[in-house]
Amino acid sequence: MIGTEGAAYYRGEKSTQLALARRVAKSALEQAEPDFYHSGMSRFDGQSAVAIYQMTLLGLGQVILSHPELREELLPAMRRAAERLVDPRTLEYAVKVYGQHGVKNMAPRAGHAYLGYINLGLGMLRKIDPETELAPIHDRLTTQLASRLFASRTGLIETYPGETWPPDVAAVAGSIGLHDSALGNEPRPELRAWASRFESCALDKTGYLVQRTVSGSCEPKDAPRGSGTAVSSYFLSFATPQLSAKLFHGLEADGRRSLLGFGAVREYATGHSGSGDGNAGPIVFGVSVGASGFALGAARAHGARQMFEEVYRTAALFGIPTDTSDGLRYAVAGALGDALLLAMLTALPPETYQ
């Protein structure tokens, strides 16, 4: 039967998680240069690299939190991925738009929300490896991002000049929460007030999150989208459990689709439509690869077993699973797909970080 290992992933079976974790770790350790792709589009190549290293850190860290005895084996790959995240060459695309290297310096009032992805990865490394040499960078980025986020009247900050993406802001908030967790501190009270502003500004009545807004305002510039809602629910599980759950329940209520044991998630909220983009991936009959894939993480984090297993079954069907010497391999995944799947399939409940 297709996708039977979905139940094993949901239960967190060590052997199932480890097969994928080892493949992701091997990819990180063997990558000879920061970028995995050379499409000729520096933004795509750079963002893909950041996503791969971030999700590698989150996924491997979640496996270690579930199975501490694997720390010695998987930690070297986490350290390599973190080093690549802060490598100046990985952020060349961001330097071009900001005129500065955000890890080294953030000009006053510059948003740099893309650094939330980097800071989340560093936070998971810090939780697994408290003595990491990257701790000073992690502390500084968290302080700078928190000051910008908590000062925003809308709860939003720019990702790049003139571009405001609420899912990226969710990554920033998640990174602040994970920093507190890694240091053994109570969650910052400012996160609760921030969550209220963020929800009022960017949450649609359907429960979906608006994908993009006009900078400096709450005016939507894109529709409420499933891909952004699902990944934001996952990111916020590190910081604000209630808002994370609210986004997931919106996704479940408005976007979940199932048929004969197979499941998927609509990309656009009810009353909206569009052609999607790279974040959504292919859209077929209204459901998208991005929304469905990220929903795996949100569903596991919030204990929605049936939804998790149904969506996984669909992923297994269309991912063309093949048995290899490294375990079950999804032919259409590649390095980015493997890292994303690992993070989503091993997502942990929000209370893990509180």
Residue, then its C-alpha position, 0 to 999 in steps of 0.5 A: m500500500i502506498g505511503t504506509e511509512g507515514a504512520a511510522y513517521y508520525r510515531g517518530e520511529k527511529s529507523t524511519q527518521l534516521a534513513l532520511a536524516r542520514r541522507v540529508a546529513k550526507s548531502a550537507l557534509e559533501q556539498a563542496e560550495p555554498d549554493f546547491y543550484h546554479s540557475g543563473m538567478s542569484r536570488f533563487d540560488g541563494q534562497s534555496a541554499v538558505a532553505i536547505y541549510q535551515m531545514t537541514l538544521l531543523g530536521l536533524g535537530q528534531v531527530i536528535l531531540s527525539h532520539p538523543e543517542l543520535r547526537e554524535e552522529l548527526l551533529p557534524a552535519m548540523r555544524r556544517a550547515a550552520e557554518r554555510l548559513v553564515d558564510p558570506r557567499t551564501l548571502e550574496y543575493a541579499v547583499k545585492v538588494y540591501g547593500q550590506h551583509g545582514v549577518k555582519n551588519m543591519a542598518p537602522r530600520a532595515g528589516h532583513a526578515y530573511l535573516g529569520y531563516i538563518n536565525l532559526g537554523l542557528g537556534m536549533l544548533r544552539k539547542i543541540d550544541p549549547e557551546t557552539e562557536l556561532a553563539p555570539i552571532h546567534d545572540r546578536l541576530t536575535t537581539q537585532l531582529a527582536s528590536r525591529l519586530f517588537a517595535s513594529r506597529t503592524g507586527l511586520i517588518e520588511t524582508y527586502p526593501g519594499e517587500t513584506w512577507p508575513p511568512d518570513v516575519a513568522a520565521v523571525a518570531g519563531s527564531i526569537g522563541l527558539h533562542d529563548s528555548a535554547l538558552g533555557n529562558e521563559p518565552r519573552p512576554e513581548l511575543r504575545a503582544w506581537a502575535s496580536r498585532f501580527e494576527s490583526c494585520a495579516l490573518d484573513k477571516t478564513g484563517y489563512l495568512v496573507q502571503r504579502t502586504v504593502s510595506g508599512s501597512c496591513e494592505p494585502k498585496d497577495a492573497p491568503r495562501g496555504s503554503g505561507t500559512a502552513v510554513s508559518s504555523y510550523f515556524l510559530s510552533f517555536a514561539t507562540p503555540q496559540l497562534s501556531a495552532k490558530l493558523f493550523h486550524g484555519l488551514e485544516a478548516d478551509g484548505r484540507r481536501s481528502l479523497l479515498g485516503f489521500g490528502a492535500v491542501r488548497e493553495y488559495a483561501t476560499g474566495h481567492s484564486g491565482s496561479g501561484d509561484g515558486n513558494a506554492g510549487p505546482i497547483v493541481f485542482g486548487v491544491s498545491v505541493g507547497a501547502s501540502g508539504f508544509a502542512l505535514g509539519a503543522a499537522r504533526a506539531h499539532g497532533a493531527r494524525q489522520m491529516f498527516e498520514e493522508v497528506y503523506r500518502t499523496a506525497a508518496l504517490f507523486g514523489i515516485p518513491t524508490d527503494t535504494s541503498d540509502g533507504l526510501r528515496y523520492a525521485v523528485a525531491g532532490a537536496l531541497g525536497d529532502a531537507l524540507l521533508l525531514a523538517m516537516l516529517t519530524a516536527l515536534p509539538p510546541e510544548t517541546y520549546q516552552 
